[in-house]
Amino acid sequence: MSSEATDDVRVELMRELKTAAQLQHAWTMQAWQDEPGLHPAAAMLLSDLHKHGETRLSELAKRRIVDLSVVSRQVAQLSAAGLVDRRPAPEDGRASLVSVSEKGQAELARWRVNYLRFMSEALGGWDDERVADLAGRLAEMNADLRRALGAEGVPMADAVQ
């Protein structure tokens, strides 16, 4: 393959990934129309908390590669909705630790069912092997992209847990 063709393939890959992200965002926005007062990004943060467990806000911000103020606003939304619990950090009372509340666990389970229903409908013609192959290849690519960004130690948050 020529250098130009190789470049074109890489550019097309990024276009397709962008389109996939936009489509997932469109689904998320549709699904969240009935969730008053809670931004979809806050729900993704809740999923991150579920996967990684109780943590400081600063660690959440680092993991999500966003400013601490963004995470603070999202946690405030989740807290107001009763989806997270906060407690002072034992080693430093000024900092707080955040975890998914019992209500948050129930909401995550409900959101997961809806997400899986959507993915099953969308990828109905795909067998499990094909889905797993794509997921594995994307995970490899994401690891390489993180490395190129200098963020290889920073796992990205999950969309749905």
CNS distance restraints for C-alpha pairs under 8 A (distance, minus, plus):
assign (resid   1 and name CA) (resid   5 and name CA) 6.12 0.50 0.50
assign (resid   1 and name CA) (resid   6 and name CA) 6.31 0.50 0.50
assign (resid   2 and name CA) (resid   6 and name CA) 6.13 0.50 0.50
assign (resid   3 and name CA) (resid   7 and name CA) 6.16 0.50 0.50
assign (resid   4 and name CA) (resid   8 and name CA) 6.16 0.50 0.50
assign (resid   5 and name CA) (resid   9 and name CA) 6.22 0.50 0.50
assign (resid   6 and name CA) (resid  10 and name CA) 6.37 0.50 0.50
assign (resid   7 and name CA) (resid  11 and name CA) 6.20 0.50 0.50
assign (resid   8 and name CA) (resid  12 and name CA) 6.05 0.50 0.50
assign (resid   9 and name CA) (resid  13 and name CA) 6.16 0.50 0.50
assign (resid  10 and name CA) (resid  14 and name CA) 6.46 0.50 0.50
assign (resid  11 and name CA) (resid  15 and name CA) 6.31 0.50 0.50
assign (resid  12 and name CA) (resid  16 and name CA) 6.18 0.50 0.50
assign (resid  13 and name CA) (resid  17 and name CA) 6.19 0.50 0.50
assign (resid  14 and name CA) (resid  18 and name CA) 6.07 0.50 0.50
assign (resid  15 and name CA) (resid  19 and name CA) 6.18 0.50 0.50
assign (resid  16 and name CA) (resid  20 and name CA) 6.12 0.50 0.50
assign (resid  17 and name CA) (resid  21 and name CA) 6.17 0.50 0.50
assign (resid  18 and name CA) (resid  22 and name CA) 6.16 0.50 0.50
assign (resid  19 and name CA) (resid  23 and name CA) 6.12 0.50 0.50
assign (resid  20 and name CA) (resid  24 and name CA) 6.15 0.50 0.50
assign (resid  21 and name CA) (resid  25 and name CA) 6.08 0.50 0.50
assign (resid  22 and name CA) (resid  26 and name CA) 6.10 0.50 0.50
assign (resid  23 and name CA) (resid  27 and name CA) 6.26 0.50 0.50
assign (resid  24 and name CA) (resid  28 and name CA) 6.09 0.50 0.50
assign (resid  25 and name CA) (resid  29 and name CA) 6.08 0.50 0.50
assign (resid  26 and name CA) (resid  30 and name CA) 6.25 0.50 0.50
assign (resid  27 and name CA) (resid  31 and name CA) 6.04 0.50 0.50
assign (resid  28 and name CA) (resid  32 and name CA) 6.04 0.50 0.50
assign (resid  28 and name CA) (resid  40 and name CA) 6.75 0.50 0.50
assign (resid  29 and name CA) (resid  33 and name CA) 6.35 0.50 0.50
assign (resid  29 and name CA) (resid  40 and name CA) 7.04 0.50 0.50
assign (resid  32 and name CA) (resid  36 and name CA) 7.93 0.50 0.50
assign (resid  32 and name CA) (resid  39 and name CA) 7.68 0.50 0.50
assign (resid  32 and name CA) (resid  40 and name CA) 6.56 0.50 0.50
assign (resid  37 and name CA) (resid  77 and name CA) 7.23 0.50 0.50
assign (resid  38 and name CA) (resid  42 and name CA) 6.63 0.50 0.50
assign (resid  38 and name CA) (resid  43 and name CA) 7.53 0.50 0.50
assign (resid  38 and name CA) (resid  77 and name CA) 6.14 0.50 0.50
assign (resid  38 and name CA) (resid  78 and name CA) 7.23 0.50 0.50
assign (resid  38 and name CA) (resid  81 and name CA) 7.86 0.50 0.50
assign (resid  39 and name CA) (resid  43 and name CA) 6.95 0.50 0.50
assign (resid  39 and name CA) (resid  74 and name CA) 7.72 0.50 0.50
assign (resid  39 and name CA) (resid  77 and name CA) 7.97 0.50 0.50
assign (resid  40 and name CA) (resid  44 and name CA) 6.49 0.50 0.50
assign (resid  41 and name CA) (resid  45 and name CA) 6.29 0.50 0.50
assign (resid  41 and name CA) (resid  74 and name CA) 7.34 0.50 0.50
assign (resid  42 and name CA) (resid  46 and name CA) 6.30 0.50 0.50
assign (resid  42 and name CA) (resid  74 and name CA) 4.84 0.50 0.50
assign (resid  42 and name CA) (resid  75 and name CA) 6.98 0.50 0.50
assign (resid  42 and name CA) (resid  77 and name CA) 7.15 0.50 0.50
assign (resid  42 and name CA) (resid  78 and name CA) 6.67 0.50 0.50
assign (resid  43 and name CA) (resid  47 and name CA) 6.32 0.50 0.50
assign (resid  43 and name CA) (resid  78 and name CA) 7.84 0.50 0.50
assign (resid  44 and name CA) (resid  48 and name CA) 6.25 0.50 0.50
assign (resid  44 and name CA) (resid 157 and name CA) 7.07 0.50 0.50
assign (resid  44 and name CA) (resid 158 and name CA) 6.55 0.50 0.50
assign (resid  44 and name CA) (resid 159 and name CA) 5.31 0.50 0.50
assign (resid  44 and name CA) (resid 160 and name CA) 6.54 0.50 0.50
assign (resid  45 and name CA) (resid  49 and name CA) 6.25 0.50 0.50
assign (resid  45 and name CA) (resid  60 and name CA) 7.89 0.50 0.50
assign (resid  45 and name CA) (resid  74 and name CA) 7.50 0.50 0.50
assign (resid  45 and name CA) (resid 157 and name CA) 7.18 0.50 0.50
assign (resid  46 and name CA) (resid  50 and name CA) 6.24 0.50 0.50
assign (resid  46 and name CA) (resid  78 and name CA) 7.71 0.50 0.50
assign (resid  46 and name CA) (resid  83 and name CA) 7.86 0.50 0.50
assign (resid  46 and name CA) (resid  84 and name CA) 7.75 0.50 0.50
assign (resid  46 and name CA) (resid 100 and name CA) 6.71 0.50 0.50
assign (resid  46 and name CA) (resid 104 and name CA) 7.56 0.50 0.50
assign (resid  46 and name CA) (resid 108 and name CA) 7.80 0.50 0.50
assign (resid  47 and name CA) (resid  51 and name CA) 6.30 0.50 0.50
assign (resid  47 and name CA) (resid 108 and name CA) 6.98 0.50 0.50
assign (resid  47 and name CA) (resid 157 and name CA) 7.56 0.50 0.50
assign (resid  47 and name CA) (resid 158 and name CA) 6.38 0.50 0.50
assign (resid  47 and name CA) (resid 159 and name CA) 6.92 0.50 0.50
assign (resid  47 and name CA) (resid 160 and name CA) 5.83 0.50 0.50
assign (resid  47 and name CA) (resid 161 and name CA) 5.24 0.50 0.50
assign (resid  48 and name CA) (resid  52 and name CA) 6.12 0.50 0.50
assign (resid  48 and name CA) (resid  53 and name CA) 7.98 0.50 0.50
assign (resid  48 and name CA) (resid 157 and name CA) 5.23 0.50 0.50
assign (resid  48 and name CA) (resid 158 and name CA) 5.94 0.50 0.50
assign (resid  48 and name CA) (resid 161 and name CA) 7.68 0.50 0.50
assign (resid  49 and name CA) (resid  53 and name CA) 5.16 0.50 0.50
assign (resid  49 and name CA) (resid  54 and name CA) 6.45 0.50 0.50
assign (resid  49 and name CA) (resid  55 and name CA) 7.42 0.50 0.50
assign (resid  49 and name CA) (resid  60 and name CA) 7.98 0.50 0.50
assign (resid  49 and name CA) (resid  98 and name CA) 7.86 0.50 0.50
assign (resid  49 and name CA) (resid  99 and name CA) 6.22 0.50 0.50
assign (resid  49 and name CA) (resid 100 and name CA) 6.37 0.50 0.50
assign (resid  50 and name CA) (resid  99 and name CA) 7.48 0.50 0.50
assign (resid  50 and name CA) (resid 100 and name CA) 6.16 0.50 0.50
assign (resid  50 and name CA) (resid 105 and name CA) 7.78 0.50 0.50
assign (resid  50 and name CA) (resid 161 and name CA) 7.27 0.50 0.50
assign (resid  51 and name CA) (resid 161 and name CA) 7.03 0.50 0.50
assign (resid  53 and name CA) (resid  99 and name CA) 6.31 0.50 0.50
assign (resid  53 and name CA) (resid 100 and name CA) 7.79 0.50 0.50
assign (resid  54 and name CA) (resid  97 and name CA) 6.18 0.50 0.50
assign (resid  54 and name CA) (resid  98 and name CA) 5.35 0.50 0.50
assign (resid  54 and name CA) (resid  99 and name CA) 4.40 0.50 0.50
assign (resid  54 and name CA) (resid 100 and name CA) 7.53 0.50 0.50
assign (resid  55 and name CA) (resid  59 and name CA) 6.51 0.50 0.50
assign (resid  55 and name CA) (resid  60 and name CA) 7.00 0.50 0.50
assign (resid  55 and name CA) (resid  97 and name CA) 5.11 0.50 0.50
assign (resid  55 and name CA) (resid  98 and name CA) 5.49 0.50 0.50
assign (resid  55 and name CA) (resid  99 and name CA) 6.80 0.50 0.50
assign (resid  56 and name CA) (resid  60 and name CA) 6.52 0.50 0.50
assign (resid  56 and name CA) (resid  89 and name CA) 7.94 0.50 0.50
assign (resid  56 and name CA) (resid  95 and name CA) 7.21 0.50 0.50
assign (resid  56 and name CA) (resid  96 and name CA) 5.99 0.50 0.50
assign (resid  56 and name CA) (resid  97 and name CA) 4.67 0.50 0.50
assign (resid  56 and name CA) (resid  98 and name CA) 6.22 0.50 0.50
assign (resid  57 and name CA) (resid  61 and name CA) 6.21 0.50 0.50
assign (resid  57 and name CA) (resid  68 and name CA) 6.92 0.50 0.50
assign (resid  57 and name CA) (resid  71 and name CA) 6.61 0.50 0.50
assign (resid  57 and name CA) (resid  72 and name CA) 6.93 0.50 0.50
assign (resid  57 and name CA) (resid  96 and name CA) 7.31 0.50 0.50
assign (resid  57 and name CA) (resid  97 and name CA) 7.06 0.50 0.50
assign (resid  57 and name CA) (resid  98 and name CA) 7.19 0.50 0.50
assign (resid  58 and name CA) (resid  62 and name CA) 6.23 0.50 0.50
assign (resid  58 and name CA) (resid  68 and name CA) 6.05 0.50 0.50
assign (resid  59 and name CA) (resid  63 and name CA) 6.09 0.50 0.50
assign (resid  60 and name CA) (resid  64 and name CA) 6.08 0.50 0.50
assign (resid  60 and name CA) (resid  71 and name CA) 7.00 0.50 0.50
assign (resid  61 and name CA) (resid  65 and name CA) 5.76 0.50 0.50
assign (resid  61 and name CA) (resid  66 and name CA) 5.16 0.50 0.50
assign (resid  61 and name CA) (resid  67 and name CA) 5.90 0.50 0.50
assign (resid  61 and name CA) (resid  68 and name CA) 5.29 0.50 0.50
assign (resid  61 and name CA) (resid  70 and name CA) 7.72 0.50 0.50
assign (resid  61 and name CA) (resid  71 and name CA) 5.87 0.50 0.50
assign (resid  62 and name CA) (resid  66 and name CA) 6.59 0.50 0.50
assign (resid  62 and name CA) (resid  67 and name CA) 7.90 0.50 0.50
assign (resid  62 and name CA) (resid 154 and name CA) 7.06 0.50 0.50
assign (resid  63 and name CA) (resid 154 and name CA) 5.29 0.50 0.50
assign (resid  63 and name CA) (resid 155 and name CA) 5.82 0.50 0.50
assign (resid  63 and name CA) (resid 156 and name CA) 5.97 0.50 0.50
assign (resid  63 and name CA) (resid 157 and name CA) 6.92 0.50 0.50
assign (resid  64 and name CA) (resid 154 and name CA) 7.86 0.50 0.50
assign (resid  64 and name CA) (resid 155 and name CA) 7.71 0.50 0.50
assign (resid  64 and name CA) (resid 156 and name CA) 5.76 0.50 0.50
assign (resid  64 and name CA) (resid 157 and name CA) 5.97 0.50 0.50
assign (resid  65 and name CA) (resid 154 and name CA) 7.87 0.50 0.50
assign (resid  65 and name CA) (resid 156 and name CA) 7.87 0.50 0.50
assign (resid  66 and name CA) (resid  70 and name CA) 6.58 0.50 0.50
assign (resid  66 and name CA) (resid  71 and name CA) 7.36 0.50 0.50
assign (resid  67 and name CA) (resid  71 and name CA) 6.91 0.50 0.50
assign (resid  68 and name CA) (resid  72 and name CA) 6.12 0.50 0.50
assign (resid  69 and name CA) (resid  73 and name CA) 6.28 0.50 0.50
assign (resid  70 and name CA) (resid  74 and name CA) 6.37 0.50 0.50
assign (resid  71 and name CA) (resid  75 and name CA) 6.00 0.50 0.50
assign (resid  72 and name CA) (resid  76 and name CA) 6.10 0.50 0.50
assign (resid  73 and name CA) (resid  77 and name CA) 6.38 0.50 0.50
assign (resid  74 and name CA) (resid  78 and name CA) 6.27 0.50 0.50
assign (resid  75 and name CA) (resid  79 and name CA) 5.87 0.50 0.50
assign (resid  75 and name CA) (resid  84 and name CA) 7.56 0.50 0.50
assign (resid  76 and name CA) (resid  80 and name CA) 6.08 0.50 0.50
assign (resid  77 and name CA) (resid  81 and name CA) 6.30 0.50 0.50
assign (resid  78 and name CA) (resid  82 and name CA) 6.25 0.50 0.50
assign (resid  78 and name CA) (resid  83 and name CA) 5.15 0.50 0.50
assign (resid  78 and name CA) (resid  84 and name CA) 5.86 0.50 0.50
assign (resid  79 and name CA) (resid  83 and name CA) 5.75 0.50 0.50
assign (resid  79 and name CA) (resid  84 and name CA) 5.18 0.50 0.50
assign (resid  79 and name CA) (resid  85 and name CA) 6.82 0.50 0.50
assign (resid  79 and name CA) (resid  86 and name CA) 7.98 0.50 0.50
assign (resid  82 and name CA) (resid 101 and name CA) 7.09 0.50 0.50
assign (resid  82 and name CA) (resid 103 and name CA) 6.62 0.50 0.50
assign (resid  82 and name CA) (resid 104 and name CA) 7.09 0.50 0.50
assign (resid  83 and name CA) (resid 100 and name CA) 6.13 0.50 0.50
assign (resid  83 and name CA) (resid 101 and name CA) 5.23 0.50 0.50
assign (resid  83 and name CA) (resid 102 and name CA) 7.34 0.50 0.50
assign (resid  83 and name CA) (resid 103 and name CA) 5.48 0.50 0.50
assign (resid  83 and name CA) (resid 104 and name CA) 3.93 0.50 0.50
assign (resid  83 and name CA) (resid 105 and name CA) 7.67 0.50 0.50
assign (resid  83 and name CA) (resid 107 and name CA) 7.85 0.50 0.50
assign (resid  84 and name CA) (resid  98 and name CA) 6.57 0.50 0.50
assign (resid  84 and name CA) (resid  99 and name CA) 5.49 0.50 0.50
assign (resid  84 and name CA) (resid 100 and name CA) 4.41 0.50 0.50
assign (resid  84 and name CA) (resid 101 and name CA) 4.54 0.50 0.50
assign (resid  84 and name CA) (resid 103 and name CA) 7.97 0.50 0.50
assign (resid  84 and name CA) (resid 104 and name CA) 6.21 0.50 0.50
assign (resid  85 and name CA) (resid  98 and name CA) 5.70 0.50 0.50
assign (resid  85 and name CA) (resid  99 and name CA) 5.30 0.50 0.50
assign (resid  85 and name CA) (resid 100 and name CA) 6.08 0.50 0.50
assign (resid  85 and name CA) (resid 101 and name CA) 5.33 0.50 0.50
assign (resid  86 and name CA) (resid  96 and name CA) 6.33 0.50 0.50
assign (resid  86 and name CA) (resid  97 and name CA) 5.58 0.50 0.50
assign (resid  86 and name CA) (resid  98 and name CA) 4.59 0.50 0.50
assign (resid  86 and name CA) (resid  99 and name CA) 6.57 0.50 0.50
assign (resid  87 and name CA) (resid  96 and name CA) 5.42 0.50 0.50
assign (resid  87 and name CA) (resid  97 and name CA) 5.36 0.50 0.50
assign (resid  87 and name CA) (resid  98 and name CA) 6.70 0.50 0.50
assign (resid  88 and name CA) (resid  92 and name CA) 7.37 0.50 0.50
assign (resid  88 and name CA) (resid  93 and name CA) 5.15 0.50 0.50
assign (resid  88 and name CA) (resid  94 and name CA) 6.91 0.50 0.50
assign (resid  88 and name CA) (resid  95 and name CA) 5.98 0.50 0.50
assign (resid  88 and name CA) (resid  96 and name CA) 4.26 0.50 0.50
assign (resid  88 and name CA) (resid  97 and name CA) 6.01 0.50 0.50
assign (resid  89 and name CA) (resid  93 and name CA) 5.36 0.50 0.50
assign (resid  89 and name CA) (resid  94 and name CA) 7.35 0.50 0.50
assign (resid  89 and name CA) (resid  95 and name CA) 5.50 0.50 0.50
assign (resid  89 and name CA) (resid  96 and name CA) 4.88 0.50 0.50
assign (resid  89 and name CA) (resid  97 and name CA) 5.54 0.50 0.50
assign (resid 100 and name CA) (resid 104 and name CA) 5.45 0.50 0.50
assign (resid 100 and name CA) (resid 105 and name CA) 6.37 0.50 0.50
assign (resid 101 and name CA) (resid 105 and name CA) 6.25 0.50 0.50
assign (resid 102 and name CA) (resid 106 and name CA) 6.50 0.50 0.50
assign (resid 103 and name CA) (resid 107 and name CA) 6.28 0.50 0.50
assign (resid 104 and name CA) (resid 108 and name CA) 6.09 0.50 0.50
assign (resid 105 and name CA) (resid 109 and name CA) 6.30 0.50 0.50
assign (resid 106 and name CA) (resid 110 and name CA) 6.37 0.50 0.50
assign (resid 107 and name CA) (resid 111 and name CA) 6.09 0.50 0.50
assign (resid 108 and name CA) (resid 112 and name CA) 5.98 0.50 0.50
assign (resid 108 and name CA) (resid 160 and name CA) 7.76 0.50 0.50
assign (resid 108 and name CA) (resid 161 and name CA) 6.88 0.50 0.50
assign (resid 109 and name CA) (resid 113 and name CA) 6.43 0.50 0.50
assign (resid 109 and name CA) (resid 161 and name CA) 7.93 0.50 0.50
assign (resid 110 and name CA) (resid 114 and name CA) 6.61 0.50 0.50
assign (resid 111 and name CA) (resid 115 and name CA) 6.17 0.50 0.50
assign (resid 111 and name CA) (resid 160 and name CA) 7.49 0.50 0.50
assign (resid 112 and name CA) (resid 116 and name CA) 6.01 0.50 0.50
assign (resid 112 and name CA) (resid 160 and name CA) 6.08 0.50 0.50
assign (resid 112 and name CA) (resid 161 and name CA) 6.31 0.50 0.50
assign (resid 113 and name CA) (resid 117 and name CA) 6.10 0.50 0.50
assign (resid 114 and name CA) (resid 118 and name CA) 6.30 0.50 0.50
assign (resid 115 and name CA) (resid 119 and name CA) 6.23 0.50 0.50
assign (resid 115 and name CA) (resid 160 and name CA) 7.28 0.50 0.50
assign (resid 116 and name CA) (resid 120 and name CA) 5.93 0.50 0.50
assign (resid 117 and name CA) (resid 121 and name CA) 6.23 0.50 0.50
assign (resid 118 and name CA) (resid 122 and name CA) 6.05 0.50 0.50
assign (resid 119 and name CA) (resid 123 and name CA) 5.80 0.50 0.50
assign (resid 119 and name CA) (resid 124 and name CA) 7.80 0.50 0.50
assign (resid 120 and name CA) (resid 124 and name CA) 5.26 0.50 0.50
assign (resid 126 and name CA) (resid 130 and name CA) 6.11 0.50 0.50
assign (resid 126 and name CA) (resid 131 and name CA) 6.54 0.50 0.50
assign (resid 127 and name CA) (resid 131 and name CA) 6.50 0.50 0.50
assign (resid 128 and name CA) (resid 132 and name CA) 6.01 0.50 0.50
assign (resid 129 and name CA) (resid 133 and name CA) 6.00 0.50 0.50
assign (resid 130 and name CA) (resid 134 and name CA) 6.29 0.50 0.50
assign (resid 131 and name CA) (resid 135 and name CA) 6.14 0.50 0.50
assign (resid 132 and name CA) (resid 136 and name CA) 6.03 0.50 0.50
assign (resid 133 and name CA) (resid 137 and name CA) 6.21 0.50 0.50
assign (resid 134 and name CA) (resid 138 and name CA) 6.08 0.50 0.50
assign (resid 135 and name CA) (resid 139 and name CA) 6.09 0.50 0.50
assign (resid 136 and name CA) (resid 140 and name CA) 6.28 0.50 0.50
assign (resid 137 and name CA) (resid 141 and name CA) 6.22 0.50 0.50
assign (resid 138 and name CA) (resid 142 and name CA) 5.97 0.50 0.50
assign (resid 139 and name CA) (resid 143 and name CA) 6.18 0.50 0.50
assign (resid 140 and name CA) (resid 144 and name CA) 6.40 0.50 0.50
assign (resid 141 and name CA) (resid 145 and name CA) 6.14 0.50 0.50
assign (resid 142 and name CA) (resid 146 and name CA) 6.01 0.50 0.50
assign (resid 143 and name CA) (resid 147 and name CA) 6.19 0.50 0.50
assign (resid 143 and name CA) (resid 152 and name CA) 6.64 0.50 0.50
assign (resid 144 and name CA) (resid 148 and name CA) 6.19 0.50 0.50
assign (resid 144 and name CA) (resid 152 and name CA) 7.98 0.50 0.50
assign (resid 145 and name CA) (resid 149 and name CA) 6.21 0.50 0.50
assign (resid 146 and name CA) (resid 150 and name CA) 6.11 0.50 0.50
assign (resid 146 and name CA) (resid 151 and name CA) 4.85 0.50 0.50
assign (resid 146 and name CA) (resid 152 and name CA) 4.73 0.50 0.50
assign (resid 146 and name CA) (resid 154 and name CA) 7.72 0.50 0.50
assign (resid 147 and name CA) (resid 151 and name CA) 5.73 0.50 0.50
assign (resid 147 and name CA) (resid 152 and name CA) 4.58 0.50 0.50
assign (resid 148 and name CA) (resid 152 and name CA) 7.99 0.50 0.50
